Amino acid sequence: MTGKDTGAAATAAQEIFGSGLSGRLAYGSSRECILDVNAEELDRAVPGLAARNFVLSALFATPAYGGEGYVLRYVFSHAGSILVLSRALSGKQAKSIATIFPSATWPERECRDMYGIEFEGAFDTRRLVLHETCPAGFYPLEKSFKNAPVATKKTVPPAEEYPFRTVSGDGVYQVPVGPVHAGIIEPGHFRFSVIGETVFNLEIRLFYTHRGIEKLAEGKDPAACVRVAEAVSGDESAANATGFCMAIERLSGITVPDRAWHIRTVLCESERICSHLGDLSGMLTDVAFALGASHFAVLREEFFREQEKLSGSRFLRGMILPGGISRDIPVETLARYREFLARFAKEFRAGLAIVLSTPSVIDRFTQTGIIRKPLLGPLNITGPVARASGSGRDVRVDSPYGMYDRFIPVPHPLNDGDVLARFTVKAAEVLDSLSLIEKVIAGMPEGPVISADGVGDGAALALVEGPRGENLCWVEIREGRVFRYKVRTASYCNWLAIEHAAPGNIIADFPVINKSLNLSYAGTDL
Amino acid sequence: MVNAVSCMLGKKVTGPLPLRDEELERIGREIRREINARFGRSLAIRELDAGSDNAAEIEINNLNNAYYDVERFGISFVASPRHADVLLVTGAITCNMAIAAQKTYDAMPSPKFVVAVGDDACDGGIYKGTYAVLGGADAIFPVDLKIPGNPPAPIQILTGLLALMRSAGKRT
């Protein structure tokens, strides 16, 4: 991953800053353009990038190493070309860009909770990550805070409860759901405003499973920290471990052996299939089509068992390490896995045929929970959810990493943006991942599976395409330890799509809409 | 129409599951016996994610897939804590979930049992001693059984439930 990006990012920076740019544009190890900007330049750049159809992929703060204050990093992207604007703050005052880039709303609230940085002009200044029981003036990611239990409130008086947006009018009533839901799922709160049976407005509230992942990572040995990356979201363990390790490899200049990258690709694609199978099964459960749901659930269980044979863990944990993988997979194990995949493909297609010839399923899926294309950019929606609404974005194609420049995924975008489109896209991606795994195993070279190079100091960005979409991670290593680990999973952005997908549908269709988006609470709450 | 009629009248074809796990069947039979003897033939479980990374939820959900199909042993997962005999807690108790977790426990009728599933629920796991969590499930409830693992596999969860049934027998 070297060479200068001459794509959209460099061009946009050139156009916006003109001669003021001379020699200031730097290039990161993920081929991203990096530019240090002051307040006035940021003001100029933001509308300029919006006009050029850039999306705000991430916004996060990092403490300035060896100095005072913080650096705000704005990661913009356009067709795989990335521009990172770094804005050094001497105090805790910044300016909100959320009115121009709505995907800045949550990150700005998050920076406020975690560091106490105030964003002037922000339209939403409610707490996001830390809930009401958390004491005021407590900023967990400040370096002066040493990670230890804090005294939380045992009860919350009504006056201090979270203020949901109020929706009123004739016949409008509220349906509060969660955080503890009726099924075996993660916690979150949904506040529906309903007229009759139809959802008029939905506001979500998350971060109930906030476990302090980013603080937990700080000060850890990089290899030991993979365990933390795997805990970001259980069903994306391999994707997040890969992103974390890739960032470390890039900042240290480590070259991962080819065989290790082949195996990582097998693991990540296997994880994608496993995740999609859960979604396909779940969507069918939520429209009460037990036959199809059971079919895919059985196949998923078989996948978990195969994953255990491959890696020793049903969730592929403990395999991926900085520099490669922890142990090789024997040839005969891979051969047996291929035999399984061939059997699986047949069974999968048979299940799909049953589902797609069942009118009651198609009827429930069609025109349900529509996400329209114009929403994708402003909210930075990615993954199969975006690809079912006409997006072509896929990190594996736009910014290939590992083996994806040799084994190229074939996108199957659809335009309808409803539950049926998401079901169909995920089913197509299962088959595509299958063919990728086949090719990767067939082309797997012999050789070592881990590099002997050590981890150095520095910082790097890494993007991976997890099962749910673009997972971005930024790792800074100082004195051989993790100084900052920022991870922004696809779910963090995709969650807001549900507030737009639900209105106009009846509450009874909400579960299937929710399942079709398959958002990770843990991966959002961190 | 012809299709529908032939479906109704035609020969039904079902196949055996390719994997019949004798170990699972044995544990299942024993659980069935214990549940019949002590829980009036059905054990109702309410699952509570108190701060998990979702892997444990997936494994608990897997108990309902056709390979395990634990309902045939008398175990059912219920929507309301008011219907539950057992609270199956996953994840360390986060500060943000503490109140909701306590309300869930309080809503259960006595006698009630709490089972911690996974390393984080057992003692806080990797989050032990950090700002965001209170600790394992025993930080706020009396815990009857701990099932370690990252996450524990379905068969381990089932084995744990059998151990709970047996210890419940001694308690009552």
Interface residues (C-beta under 8 A of the other chain):
Chain A: L130 H131 T133 C134 P140 F145 N147 A148 P149 V150 T152 K154 T155 V156 P179 V180 A182 G183 I184 I185 E186 P187 F207 Y208 T209 H210 R211 G212 K215 L216 R227 V228 A231 V232 S233 G234 D235 S237 G278 S294 A297 V298 R300 E301 F304 R314 F315 R317 S520 Y521 A522 G523 D525
Chain B: E47 L48 D49 A50 G51 S52 D53 N54 A55 A56 E57 I58 E59 I60 N61 N62 N64 N65 A66 Y67 F77 A79 S80 P81 G91 A92 T94 C95 N96 M97 A98 I99 A100 A101 K103 T104 I126 Y127 G129 T130 Y131 A132 V133 L134 N150 P151 A153
